[in-house]
Each structure stands twice: as C-alpha cells, then as structure tokens.
Amino acid sequence: MRTVKIHGVRDVRLHDRAPEPLPRDGEVLLRVRAVGVCGSDVHYYREGGIGPAAIRVPLTPGHEFGAEVVGGTGEPYGLADGTLVAVDPAQNCGRCEHCLEGYPNLCPHVRFLGSPGVDGGLCELISAPAHTLFPVPAGFDPALTALLEPLGVALHALDITRLKPMSGVAVLGGGPIGLLIAQVARVAGAARVRLIEPHASRREAALALGADSVHADYREVLEVTNGRGEDVVIEATNSPDGPEHAAQVARIGGRVTLVGIPDGDRFSMSAANARRKALIIKFSRRMGRVYPRAIELVTQGRVNIAPIASHAYPLARAAEAFEHAAEPPAGFLKAMIYPDDAVP
C-alpha cells in the first residue's frame, strides 16, 4: 500500500510499497478516506518533534481521520464493510490510576496514532481497536468525519474550563482549533465570544462561524471592555506569546485554559500579572471520551465544522499539504488529504 512518512524537518515522502497491516485480536481493518493535518503534525514537520516526543525513525503522521471498515473484520463488532467511522487515535491502557480515575487523556502508557513510535492514518490501510471506532450517521462524508477529532479537542477544552452560563469568552487564535472552540463556547452558554487573530482571512472565517467580534490584537479586547478583560480566555495558538496574552486579557479572578502548542516548546508569562489577578490556569491535553457528543453536535447542526477543511489534496501531494499547513496561503485553514485520491 501507499503511505506518507515524515523523515525529518520539512522532509515528507510518499512510499509506494509499505506493508499492509494485519489486524490483531480486537482490531478492525480500515481503508482511510480522509486525513486532516493538525497543528501538532506541523510541529513534527517544522521542528522534528514536540518536546521530548521527537521523530527518530520515519513516522506516518495522521491522527484526525475518517475511514471505512473493510475485509469483514468489523462483523464481530457489528460493523459491516463500508461503514464510515471516526477513529479515536488514543489507545489508552485502561488500567493506570489516571485511566481509572476518568482521565484517559493523561494515560502515560497511551499509544497515540501519528506520534513518534506509533504510525498514524496517513496511508491507505490501517488497523485499529474496535472500541476506538465510532460509526457516523448517514450524511457524514470522510472529511466531516475526520474533523470530529479536532472538534473533540475543543469539547474537552470547554469541559475542563467549566464555563458558567452567560460568561464572556475570548479565544486567542483563529486556526481550526480556535474556530471550533469559539463555536463550542457558544453552545456551552457563553454570553459573547470574542476571537483574537492577526490574520484578516481567519477573522473573517470566525465571524462567518458565529463569533460576536474579532480583534487583530489582544489589547483591543482590553479597550472594548474598559480594561476589565473577559471572564474566560482560551488560548489556541502556536505562539510562545499566546499564554501571556491570554493572561493579560483575563479579568481579575478569571479562568485561562491553554490549548495551543508553542513553537520551540517554550513560553513565558508575567508572574505578577497572573498572581495579582489570582487567575485559574489550566492546561488542556487531547480529550476524553467525547466522540458521541461531537457527533451529536454536528448532527443537530449546533456547530458548523465543514468549512474548517479549506484545502484538499491527493496522497501524492501530501508534502505540499504539509508545507501549506506550515506556511498558510491566503484563506487556508486546514489541509485535508485523501489517500484514495477521491478529492472532492
């Protein structure tokens, strides 16, 4: 089969003769239909790793993907061939204290598809445990199915933020995760959602997707709130300055949730500002079991995620997709790659 691998910094290659996977007990064979390029994938592409998670051998990326059940392997689990499924990329141990306490996203023994040491879905065929598969309703296409994973990340961020109804929310970053967080915040009861993003095209996308106001700079939010700031600030950027800007925008006694992965794996924050405001600061990591709610949000039309997949590529153009994700052209939000070359 064909697969795509990251060999090193800005080195993405198509392999035509990779071995086909052999499903193990409890696994289902899948034909991958669409794969989204995530911000974390871009870190692997531009930096060769995220902190200690470094690419030491060629890696097949891809943890946002929709796939179809094939080979009769899903029958024992009630999944007929051709069933379109979303795939939870996190294969947690289920036995450690974190899993048993209800925090599987913090499992230190997790096998996470598309991370160093565990190949992901940017290939034609993959096998995955049956319990990580979520069939989607009729009307979902492969791209929409792949987008359920980043929507799940947004859901988890709001879960841990514990947004109170009618709170004011500011979202830093108008990339895919920020745009999804803004929509979920509205569903979760925010009184208003302000989105801060330096790129004009992404501010336009935020308005089209329901943000109440958009701002090119975080200081604009302080101006329109007369210096008070907002009750809740959720940071979803790749900037080392993002956490500090979030802390500046938060009101006294406010909440800050950090979702983004900063370039260079470092950020700085003014201790005096955060301390004097007595901010509640949380870090968000991946997600828990949120796929059923993510599917329901889309099914009910409470969120509009399809426009997030702004650019489509066949598998042979995966290197171009990664470069566009790293250096976005005008109007770019997310690259969606189609391993079967069925580009819409």
N, C-alpha and C positions, 0 to 999 in steps of 0.2 A: 504494500500500500504506500501511498504518499504521506509524508509528514513534513512539518516545518520545525526547525530547531534553531535556537539561539546558541551560537558558538562562542560568542564573546561580545564585547562592546560594539554595537552597531553592526553586528555580523549575523544576519539571519539567512538561512539557507534552506532550500527545498530539497528533500531527499525522496527519490522515486522508488526505492526498494527497501523500505523499512519492513520488518516482520509484522505480520498481522497478530493481534492479541489473541490469546487463548483464555477465555473466561474461566476463573476458578470457581470453586463451590460458592454459591450465593451471589455470583456475578451475572450480569446480563451484557450481551454483546450489542454495541450501538454503532450505527452509522451517523457520523457527525454531520449536521446540516448547516449550522451557523455558529461562528465563534466571535465573541466581542474581544477587542483589545482593551485591556484595563490599564488604569494608571500604574498599577504595580508591575504589569508587563513592561510598561515603558521604562520603569526604573531598571529592570533587568536588562533592557535593551541599551539604555544610555549609560548606566553605571556598572553593569555586570553583577548587580546584587542589591539587596536591601539589608543594610547592617551585616550581621554575620551570615545571612542567607545568600551566599554567593554561588554563582554558576562556575562549577569546577569541571564539569563534563557537559557536552551539548545537551540542552534542555528543550523539550517540546513544551511550549507555553500553552496557555488556554485554560481558564477556569470558569469563564462565562460561556456556556454553550447549550444549544438545543440539539437533540439527536433523536433518531428513530430506532426502535427495537428491531433487531434482525436475527435471523438464524434460528428462530424458535426458542431462543434462550430465555425469553421472558415469560413463556407459558406457565412455568411453575409458580409464578408470582402474579398471575392474572394480567399479564402484559402481552397482548398479541403483536405479531410482527407489524411494523408500520406505525405503532403507537408513538406519538411525538411526546418526548419527556424533557423536562428541565432536570439538570443534574446538580445536586449539591456537591461541590468539589471537596468538602471537608469530610474525611473519613476518620472520625474520632474513635478513640479506644473504647469509650463507654464504661470504663472501669476505674479510672483515676478519680481522685477526690473532686476535681473540677467538673468532670462529666457527671458524677453522681450528685453534685450539688446544683446541677442545672446550668452549668456554664461550659458547654461543649466547645464553644469558640475559643476557650482558653486551654484546651487539652494540649499538654506538652508533647504528647505522642502522636499527634494528628498526622495523617498522610494527606497533604493538600495538593490536589491536582494542579499541575502547572507551576509548582515551586521547586527549587533546587532539590534534586534527588527523586522527584516524582513527576513523570511526564504527564502532560495535560492533554487537552482536547483538540489542539490544532493539527489534526490528522484526519484520515478518512474513517478509521475504525478505532474504537476504544471499548474497553470493558469496565463496568462499574458495579459496585454492590447494589443489589435490588432496592435496599432500604434508602438509598440516596437518590432514587428516581421519583419524579413527580409528574404524572401524566397531566397534560394541559387540555383545556376544553377545546371543542371544535371552534375554529375561527382564529386560533393562535397560529402564527407562522413561525418558522425557525428563528428569525431574528427577534421577534417578540419574546419567544421562549428563552433565548439566551439572555435577554435583558432582565429576566426575573432575578438573576443573581445580583447585579448591582442594585436593583430595587430592594432586595433583601438586606443589603448593606445599609441602605437608607432607613429601612424599617427598624433595624437593630439600633441604629444611631438614635432614632427617636425614642425607642424603648428605654434605653439607658439614660436619656436626657430627662425623662419623666416630665414632659411638658404639661403644664397646667392649662386648662382651657382659658382662652382669651389672653394668653401671654403674647407679648411681642417677640418675634423671632427675626434674627439676622443670620443669613447664611453667607459665609465667605467662600467664594469660588463658584463659578458658573460652568464648570465642567459637568460631565454626566452625573457624578455623584451629588454635586451641589444642586443640580436641577431636580434630581429625584428627591433629595432631602427637602427642598422647598415645597414640593407637591405633597409629600407625606406630612410635613408640618401643618399644612393647611387642613388635611384630612383629620389630623390629630387634635385640631381645635385651636390653632393659632389665631389670634385676633388679626394679625397682619404679618406678612413675610417680606422682608427687605433682602435683596440679594446684592452682594458686593462683588464686582468682577471688572477688571481693567479692559477686557476686550469687548468692543461695541457689539459684535455679532452675537456674543453669548449673553449680553444684557438683553438684546432683542429676543433671543430664544427664551430667556427667563420670563419676560413679560408675556410672550405668547403662551407660555405654560402656566401662567397664573400668578406670578409674583406681583405683589402690590406696588413695589417700587424697586428700581435698580439704581446702583451707585457705582461710579468708577473708582471710588476711594473710600476707605472706611471712615475717614473724617467727615464725609458727607452725612453719614448716619448720626454722628455726634451733633452735627449742626442742626439737622431737622428734628432732633429730639431735645434740643436746647441743652446739650451736654449730658443728659441723663443716660443715654445708651439704651440698649434693649434688654429685656428680661432674660432671653436665652440667645446664645450665639453658638452656631455650629460651624466649625471650620472644616472645609473640604478642599484644600489647595495642596499644591506640591511645593509651596514656598516656605523657606525657613523663617520668614517673617509672619506667616499666617497665624500661628498661635499668639504672638504678641499683639497683632492687630485685633484678634478675637477678644483678647483680654481688655484691650482699650475700648472696644465697642460695648462690652458687657456693662450693665448698670451695677451699682453697689449692691452686693448680695446676690448677684446674678449667677447664671449657670453657663459654663462653657464646655462644649463637647468637641474634642479633637478627633477628626476622622482622617484627615489627609496624611500622606507620607511625604515628609520634606525631602527635597533634593539634598544629597550628601548625608542623610540620616542625622541631621543636627538642626536644632532650632534654639532660639534664646527668647527669654521672657523677662520683663521687668518684674522683679520680686516685689518692689514697693507697691506698684500699681495693683498687682493681684492680691497682695496681702491686705492692703488698706481697703480694698473692696470686699475682702473676705469671699472671694469667688469660689464656687464649687466647680472644680475642673475634672472632667472625666476623659479617658481615652477610650475610643471605640475600636474593637478588633473584630473584623469579619462579621459573623452573625450567628445566631442560634437557629432554632427550627422555625423559620419564618416563611418558608415557601408557600404553605397553604394560604396564609394571609396575603402574600404578594400576588398570588394567582387571583384571589378574590378581589383585591383592589383593582386589578386590570379588568376582570370580568364585569365588575359593576360600573366600570367607567369612572372610578373615583380618581384615577391618575391617568395621564397620557404619556406613555413611555416610548411609543413607536418613533417619534421624531428624534430621539436620542441617537439612533443608529443612522447617522447622517451620510456615511460613505460606505460603499460596498466594493469588495474585491474578491476575485477568484483566488484559489490557493497559490497559484503561480506568482501572484503579485503581493504575497504576504510581506516581503521586505519593504515594498512601497507603502503598505498599510502601516507598518511599524514606524517608518520614517515620518509619515504624515501625522501619526499619533504623537510622535516626539516633537515635531516642528509643524504645528497645525496650519494648514492653509485656511483661507477665509471661509467661514461658515462651517468649519469642521467641529464636530462634537465627539463622535466615536466611529472607529473603523469596525466594520462587520465583515468577516472573512468567511467565504463559502467553500468548504473542502470538496463539495461535489460540483463546484463551478456553476451551480444554478443561481447565478447572481440575478436578483430581481431588477 
